[in-house]
Amino acid sequence: MQYDDNSIMQKDPLIDKILISSHEISNRISQLGTEISSDYGNSVPIIVNILKGAYMFTADLSRAITVHHEIDFMAISSYHGGTESTGVVKIEKDLKSNITGRDVLIVEDIIDTGRTLDHLLELFKTRNPRSIKICTLLDKSCRRVVEVPVDYRGFEIPDEFVIGYGLDYDEKYRNLPFIGVMKP
């Protein structure tokens, strides 16, 4: 699907700029799908979509992955409605799948401080998967407090509050086809 990112942006006075266009996102997801497919060629991984922000990314990434895979969903929160992480990780929805002995690919929208993902990795390790890898659309490594291993990275971004392509501000802006920066 083709989008007119600039036209969409101009309709909303709270969007400062487009950081990553819908075209750039599409191209990078295609590349990630090829890489992930190659790495999991002899496996049927379970993709764990971290709700809500990663839903668009996971859907497009799933279509770009050419090996059989399963998808499950988990909801974790550390923002609770604001623009800064609270540092308190809350599991709102756990997996339905048993990941024991499975190859797990966690799909995140953005990695910021690393606290949420570190918490999730520790939880998953207690469930004895065969392997755990991490794929994130956006990596804001300049804000990292806890180092986490990122196996697949869409884009490295600066320390700005971003919205769009699944990422929200107060549950709005998820539907934007691009990654935008909100006006301060």
C-alpha positions in Angstrom: 0.0 0.0 0.0 1.3 3.5 -0.9 0.8 6.5 1.5 1.3 10.2 1.1 3.1 10.7 4.3 3.5 14.5 3.9 -0.2 15.0 3.2 -1.1 13.0 6.3 1.4 14.9 8.5 0.1 18.3 7.4 -3.4 17.4 8.6 -2.2 17.2 12.2 -0.7 20.2 14.0 0.9 18.1 16.7 3.3 16.3 14.3 6.6 18.1 14.1 8.2 16.0 11.4 8.5 12.6 9.7 11.4 10.7 11.1 11.0 7.5 9.1 8.8 7.4 6.1 6.3 4.6 5.3 8.5 3.7 2.3 11.6 3.3 4.5 9.7 1.2 7.0 8.4 -1.1 4.2 11.9 -1.6 2.7 13.6 -2.3 6.1 10.9 -4.8 7.1 11.5 -6.7 3.8 15.2 -6.8 4.7 14.5 -8.0 8.2 12.1 -10.7 6.9 14.8 -12.0 4.6 17.4 -12.1 7.4 15.0 -13.7 10.0 13.9 -16.3 7.4 17.5 -17.3 6.7 18.3 -17.6 10.5 15.2 -19.7 11.2 15.3 -21.9 8.1 15.3 -25.1 10.1 12.8 -24.0 12.8 9.3 -23.0 13.4 9.8 -20.0 15.7 7.1 -18.5 17.8 6.9 -14.7 17.3 5.9 -12.9 20.5 4.2 -9.6 19.6 4.4 -7.1 22.4 1.1 -5.3 22.4 0.0 -2.8 21.6 2.7 -0.8 19.9 4.3 -3.7 17.8 1.0 -4.9 16.2 1.6 -3.2 12.8 5.2 -4.1 12.7 4.5 -7.7 13.6 1.8 -8.0 11.0 4.1 -6.7 8.2 7.1 -8.6 9.5 5.1 -11.8 9.6 4.2 -11.4 5.9 7.9 -10.8 5.1 9.1 -13.9 6.9 9.0 -16.9 4.5 9.5 -19.7 7.0 6.6 -21.2 8.9 6.1 -19.5 12.3 3.5 -19.1 15.0 2.4 -15.8 16.6 1.4 -15.1 20.2 0.7 -11.9 22.0 1.8 -10.3 25.3 0.9 -7.0 26.8 3.4 -5.3 28.9 3.3 -1.7 30.1 5.9 0.7 31.6 4.5 4.0 30.3 1.0 4.2 31.7 -0.2 7.0 29.5 2.7 9.4 29.5 5.8 10.1 27.4 8.4 8.8 29.9 8.7 5.2 31.1 7.8 4.8 34.8 10.3 2.1 35.3 7.6 -0.2 36.7 6.9 -3.2 34.4 3.4 -4.6 34.5 2.3 -7.7 32.6 -1.2 -7.1 31.4 -1.6 -10.1 29.2 0.6 -13.2 29.2 1.3 -15.7 26.5 -1.1 -18.5 25.7 1.6 -20.6 24.1 4.1 -22.9 25.9 7.6 -21.7 24.9 9.5 -24.6 26.5 12.0 -25.9 24.0 10.9 -23.4 21.3 12.8 -20.7 19.4 11.3 -17.4 20.5 11.5 -14.1 18.6 10.3 -11.2 20.7 9.0 -8.4 18.4 9.0 -4.9 20.0 8.0 -1.5 18.6 10.8 0.4 20.4 13.5 -0.3 22.9 14.2 2.7 25.1 15.7 2.2 28.6 15.8 -1.6 28.2 14.1 -2.2 31.5 10.9 -3.7 30.1 12.7 -6.1 27.8 15.2 -7.1 30.5 12.3 -8.0 32.7 10.6 -10.0 29.9 13.9 -11.8 29.1 14.3 -12.9 32.7 10.7 -14.1 32.8 11.0 -16.1 29.5 14.3 -17.7 30.6 12.4 -19.4 33.5 10.1 -21.0 30.8 13.1 -22.8 29.2 12.9 -21.8 25.5 15.5 -23.3 23.2 16.5 -19.7 22.1 15.3 -16.1 22.5 16.0 -13.4 20.0 14.9 -9.8 19.9 13.6 -7.8 16.9 12.7 -4.2 17.3 11.5 -1.7 14.8 13.1 1.2 16.7 16.1 1.3 19.0 16.7 4.4 21.1 20.0 3.1 22.5 21.1 6.6 23.7 18.6 6.1 26.6 19.6 2.6 27.5 19.8 2.0 31.3 19.9 -1.8 31.0 21.7 -3.4 28.2 19.7 -6.0 26.2 20.8 -8.0 23.2 19.1 -6.8 20.0 19.4 -9.3 17.2 17.3 -7.5 14.6 17.1 -3.7 14.5 14.9 -1.7 12.1 16.2 1.8 12.8 18.4 3.5 15.4 16.6 6.7 16.4 17.5 9.9 18.4 16.1 10.8 21.8 12.8 12.1 20.6 9.2 11.1 21.5 8.0 9.2 18.4 4.5 8.2 17.2 3.0 6.3 14.4 3.1 2.9 12.9 1.7 1.4 16.1 3.3 3.7 18.5 1.0 6.0 20.4 0.6 9.1 22.5 -2.3 8.5 24.9 -3.7 5.8 22.6 -3.7 8.1 19.5 -1.5 8.2 16.4 -1.0 4.4 16.1 -2.6 4.5 12.6 0.0 6.8 11.0 1.9 4.9 8.3 5.2 6.6 9.2 7.2 7.3 12.3 6.7 10.9 13.3 8.0 13.2 16.0 5.5 15.1 18.2 6.0 18.8 18.6 7.4 19.7 22.0 
